[in-house]
Amino acid sequence: MSFRTLLIVKAVVCLVFGVFLLGAPSVLFGILGANLDATGAFPAREYGAALIGALLLTWFGKDVKAPDARGAILLYLLAYDAIGVVITVHAAATGVLNVLAWSIVVVYAFFAVFSAYLLAKEKPFRKVQAQGAA
């Protein structure tokens, strides 16, 4: 998978879930087997806002060529999605969310794996260090 394709797919996922979390977090969490009151809806909406930020980063960063910028974006995605895997596995395993949470684990894992793959393949930070030494 190419850098551009990964970022486009991530942007689409962020758009769908970001809008859903901003507009109807209780509905989304209800599908996942959790009930949200106003206290829970607040951080869910903040998470939706963070997803809109990730949408903007991935959409407008999809054509970037600078190795350090590509590396920073990939590192962000790797950290974000790897942490998402851990948190969502815990929520699914402890019954906080229902069995549908495992599909979210798959989505997070997909992005974490391909971000790590592209970081290993492109080695963007090594190129920047070599340029700075010259």
Steps between C-alpha positions, in 0.01 A plus 500: 500500500630844413531795736235689304251211504548444873433865575192515277349192667583642845338832404178324396486299824563817703227683309238232566579445866584863573169627369312219676672574832442873472134464405373186670752346739229324703375320191847376405583385850154344530581283197818398684302409812584801716268765637612862498355772717593867456823443690608224262378683190737790569829305461346299216436825313853618581627175350286577194673837477840326520392273215410803290852630571645165389278519191649838409856382565461187289304661217725802456814297570431225249717655225787626716843401366738621772638194683488663844135604454404154375682344793328727751158414357574127499637513854186682614280235337706214644485636855133600478381172353723272710370665816147467358555125460602462865217713639233336285623145569472578870148643458388197298667244727356648821147537365497880489408466132330211325642263238479770230797670670723233344426652158639829631810312618543371144474853358755637747732203438475548123619859524768421760644217291508694174641810669778290652558330164535832317727640773725194466491512121557874453733559799411872484699611802819337382481701176458826692800423723713416195402827331585699811846336524592589141 
